[in-house]
């Protein structure tokens, strides 16, 4: 999981497999760590008999397993089920348990669509862009269906989802897809920021024809389009980018070290991109 977790209780001979994140969990402490870091991914199907059986047979927590089953059988909530499980570990203090319960209860009071958007937004915040793309596209498929409770009947909401999907693609350097998403977003939410990001995506593609076409479709004057183009040019001259360019120049200034250093930098960039693409 990326961190060392001290386990004071039973270690399972057979792990519990969490399908949504393709993760094997071997202890209650590891389960607590997973729950704490993935609260917005928790769904009703977490309350399954298989988990109760694992707690009983692998962790030897018969009393806790029975309490979990009672919550399931009596129509208890996800927050009750999760808190029962976490409380058996001693992993959290009272304040942490209270915060977890409040977060889960807030999710229980939201529609499926709202919960899905929160999950997708959290993926974005954690730089899990591929997972965010999947979640946003799932939301859009739901929004295009027949109006039901929990679906985005408001075009502005759907437009905002398209905007966020565009941002996820842009973070993956898929600017053509990003431009299309931002364009859809602007058609629905009429938010100038969606149009602006769409134009920026075209500039990143070096597609001046697409830039001008979309600027005209957004009823921007030549002066306004030029101003936006200037903003992107200015952004490309930021101190962070200048420092990056200086680092590259320094690498290749020393010929005998340049090739090795370049390979090292490329390896770092590849690893960062793989992290951003993880599911």
Secondary structure, DSSP 8 states (H G I E B T S, - for coil): --S-----S---SS-EEEGGGTEEE-SHHHHHHHHHH-GGG--GGGS-HHHHHHHHHTS--HHHHHHHHHHHHTT--HHHHHHHHHHTTT-S-HHHHHHHHHHHHHHHTS-HHHHHHHHHHHHHHTT-HHHHHHHHHHHHHHHTSS--TTS--SHHHHHHHHHHHHHHHHHTT-HHHHHHHHHHHHHHH--HHHHHHHHHHHHHTT-HHHHHHHHHHTT--HHHHHHHHHHHHHHTT-HHHHHHHHHHHHHHHSHHHHHHHHHHHHHHHHHHHHHHT--
